Amino acid sequence: MPNRSLSIFLLLCLLCWLPPPVQAAGPGRVEQEFSRRAGEPLRLYGHGLFAEAPAGRPPALGSAADSHVLGPGDEVLVVLRGLVSGVSRHRIGVDGLLLVNDLPPLPAAGKTLGALRAEFDALVATGLSQTSGHLSLAEARRLSVLVVGEVARPGPQEVPAFASVLDGLAAAGGVLAGGSLRAIRLVRPGGDPAGVPVDLYELLRDGAGAATERLRDGDRLVVPPLGPVVAVAGRVARPALYELPADGRPATLAGLLDLAGGALDAGPPAAVRLHAGPDGSERSAIVTDPDRPLFRSGDILLYGTRRPDRLDTVELAGHVRQPGPRPLSAGGRLSGLLAEADLLPDAYRPFAVAVGIDPTTGSRRLEAVDLEAVLDGRDGPSLAGGGRLLVLGPADISYLGSRQVLSLLAGPPIPPGEDCPGLSALAATLSADPEGVLARGRWPRPRPACRGHPCPAPTFSRRSPTCCPSPWPMQGCCAGACCGPAPTLPPRALARPGWSRRPAAPAPRSGKPARGRSWMPALRGWSWRGPCGCRACGTCRRHRPCAPCCGTGRRWPPTPMGC
């Protein structure tokens, strides 16, 4: 356990000592601003080269060529065969000498590997009889270079002896989004203070340039801030933000299209330049000359074609063997577009869909197509260029008959609205008329001798031809008029209005029917007892004033229509 704890502790210390990996950041401020103006997301071109830059000391990759210049720290492998045999490794000292047993010292620093190998072979041939030797580079020394400017980890970096300028930048974590890729400088010890210009765009496009040069011990790499930038958006292969050359020359339309990988469409170009006017407002201009240097820092090129649509071509989709575009036959006839061999075995032939554009309104138009008729040579609806023929399968037909589709076609249910007082009064008047429409139904039997004021309660009943549905008369305007003299009513019956069955039973004080009872109680022998004591059938639980009957303004159920 102690050994295991010590191992874990050492591993954590090692992880803390390693530099953090470089992670791809989100869009910067420059990218966000250009994306907003262009209307599509745009990123800086070339900065993805360092998105996965390895953290820490990079490995020594590559092979040692004869042109490799040796120096202190390089380790060589010496192999002797003959009277003197042996294999040994020797490191070039700080004095630049290579010391090998049984041989005199060899000056090695500053010489190429090929020159040192030739001197070693000659020295073995003269100094050791009947012995042959071989010399090779066993391990290259590490170079120390200084990387400063807009990089993730500026400072001294150790790189292999075969490292290039690109390796030195990657060892520093790569160039940041705010750094330049076209104005990097390589400053060598004792060389020109301005340094060697390094343009990474040459490496990205052609795989060449100063970025492939080998680094030397003591070199410096300077990465300045981002230079002037233009944007290319629209129908191009690689829409992005591109940095202008370090000399600040304006770019041409042809040069920007070359950077963006060319146009996607082969039609006539339609190039628009967005630039800032003298007053700072954004203006647009059509670009017709591809070789005129117009694009400066902050400009945007919107590139497209005047006719991006597809003519004389329709698309075949659905349950077919090879979906995709098809040449349009003469007159847009479907019989020349589809054959029996194009359909899958489970294709639904009685019904297909032709999708086109209405030339009058410009909206999408769907037409039914009988594939059986089309395969027999009888033409159905014609298709214009850009149209589409959709062949359905069993799953599609099953879905068209599903509850979800049928409910959608039926539309949403109409929400119940509030009762109209005028319709309620009309229904009361019609139901009170013994010769009216409501009295001629299947169930009601009107009483011809009913007299008096027309009551809002129905003048029919299921079991009795009397004008009232119960032996108790209605009090108020019609008391004794059509139902005879009013008998003495039990006080409880008058005090408890509500639904009841003959014989009348006490109802709740709320005046509403109990749960679970029918919405058409008159058909099942139910009747309503109002607060004034009269009875009427009804199908609605809502209440309204019964001024025509009782004249008291109390709540009263409206007369049902057609009970």
Buried (B, 14 or more C-beta within 10 A) or exposed (E): EEEEEEEEEEEEEEEEEEEEEBEEEEBBEBBEBBBEBBEEBBBBBBBEBBEEBEBEBBEBEBEBEEEBBBBBBBEBBBEBEEEBEEEEEBBBBEEBBBBBEEBEEBEBBEBBBEBBBBBBBEBBEEBBEEBEBBBEBBBBBBBEBBBBBBBBBBEEBEBBBBBBBBBBBBBBBBBBBBBBBBBBBBBBEEEEEEBBBBBBBBBBEEEEBBBBBBBBBEBBBBBBEBBBBBBBBBBBEEBBBBBBBBEEEBBBBEBBBEBBEEBBBEBEBBBBBBBEEEEEEEEEEEBEEEEEEBBBBBBBBBBBBEEEEEEEBBBBBBBBEEBEEBEBBEEBBBBBBBEEEBBEEEBBBEBBBBBBBEEEEEEEBEBEBBBEBBBEEEBBBBBEBBBBBBBBBEEBEEEBEEEEEEEEEEEEEEEEEEEEEEEBBEBBBBBBBBEBEBBEEEEBEBBEEBEBEBBBBBBBBBEEEBBBBBBBBBBBBBBEBBBEEBEEBEEEBBEBBBBBEEEBEEBEEEBBBEEEBEEBBBEEEBBBBBBBBBBBBBBBEEBBBBBBBBEBEBBBBBBBBEB
